[in-house]
């Protein structure tokens, strides 16, 4: 559930103050960012969460991914169009009232051109890749089909006799 939907549900302030909830932020880093600086952008996202009393649960290292469609991003009054970006994610636990502050900080971060914050669960939800094992079976034994090329000779006398017997009856 996105943060805006959670706010629309009418969550009371008492619920916000009591329980920290688990969230996950997925973000794309501007592809013009140097590989060495990608780690510092991730650290900035982590610091934003931790400065608001958030606890990091897990994270995914950003990897360059091709976007499904081109996106534009304005930095210093200059519009740039991107068709790829480093995608990373961070799962964290924080009091819900601080999520909007995290959202505002991410919107101000020029190195992040797209992000999504969702409410999730603490457990690991990534499915494990398993290898399917097939049992090897012995091939079915070949069955030999024997053809007999023996043709019995039929005598005309026997055929005539069989016909006469059928006609007489």
N, C-alpha and C positions, 0 to 999 in steps of 0.2 A: 504494500500500500504506500503510495507516495505521501509526502508530508502535507501537501495541499489537501488531499482527500481526508487525511487524518484530522486536519483542522476543520474541514467541512462537517465531519461527523459530530463535532461539538464536544470534544474532549474537555473536561473541566480542568481548571487550574490546579485543583488538588491532585488529580491524577498525574499531571505534569510534574509536580514537585516531588511526588512520592517515589515512583519507580523509574529507574533508568531503563530505556528500551534499547533493543539491538537494531542497528541500521547498517546499511551498506551503501557506500558511495562508489559509483563507477565513473571514471573520467577519461577523457581524451586529452592528451598533451599535444600542444602545437608541434607539428613535425619539423619545424625549423629549429627547435630546441636541440642543442648539441647533446650527444649521448651522455657526456659527463654531467650535464646540467639536469637531465631527467631525474636523477636521484634527488637532487636538491628540490625539484618541484614536488616530488612525492613527500619529502621531508616537510615541506611547507604545508601540505595537506594534513600530514600527521600532526604537526605542531598546532595547527588550527583546532583539530579535534581535542588534543591533549590539553591545550590552554583553556578549553571550556569544560574541563573535568571529565573528558571522555576517556574511555579505556579501549585501546586497540586490541581486537580479538585476533584478527588475521588480515593478511593482505596478499595481493598478487602483484608480482613484478611487472611493470609496464612492458608491453611488447608492441612492436610496430604492426598495425593492422590496416588493411584496405577498407575504406568506408563504403557502404552500399551506395552512397550518393555524395556529391560534393557539398561542402558546407562553407559558409563564409563566417569570418570572425574579424571584428574591428579592433585594432590595437593602435593607439596614438593617432586616431583619426585616419587610419589607413586600413582599407578593406582587403583582406586576404582570403583566398579560396583554397580549401584543403580537401584532398580526396583520400588522405591517410593520416594516421596519428598513432601515438603510443597510447595503448589502452591499459589502464591499471585500475585496481579496486582496493578498497579498505573496508573491512567489517569492524564496527566499533559499537560500544555501548555508551549511551549518554542520556541525560535527562532531556525529554522531548522539547522543552522550551529552548534549549541550546541548539537544536537542529536548524532552526531558522537563522541563527547567527552563523553557523557553519555554511549554510547555503549562501548567505550574503558575502562571506569571505571568499567562497569559490567563484562567485560572480565577478568579484573584483580582481581575481587572479588572471592576469593576461596570458599566462602560460597554459591555462586550461581553457579549451574552447568549447567543450561540452561536458556536462556531468549529469548524473541522475542519483538522487538519494531515495532509497526505498527502506521500508520497515521489513525486517526479516527475523530469523531465529538464530540462536547462538550455535546450534549444532552445525556440523560440517554438512553442507547440502550438495557438495560437488560429488557427482557419481564417480566411482572408481572404474577405471577401464579394466575389464577382465578379458582374459584370453579364452576363447572357446576351444575346448579340446575335443577332437574327434577321435573315435576309436578306429584303429586300422583293422579291417577285417580281411580275411583271406579271400581271394577272388574265388568265385564259384567254379567248381571243376568243370572242365569242358566235356560235354557229352558228345561222343562220336556217333554220328548217324551212319549206319551201314546201308549202302545201297546194293541191292542185288540186281545184277544185270542179266540174270538167268531168265530167259523167256521160254516158256514151255511151248513146244510145238503142238499145234492143234491139227488134228487130222480131219480132213473133210468128211470122212465116213462117220466120225463121232458126231460132228455137227449135224449132218443130215439125219442121223438116227435120233438125236435129241429133238430136232424139229418135227420129225414124224410122230414121236411120242406125244408132243404137245398138241399136234393137230388132231390126232386120233381121239384124244380125250375130249 
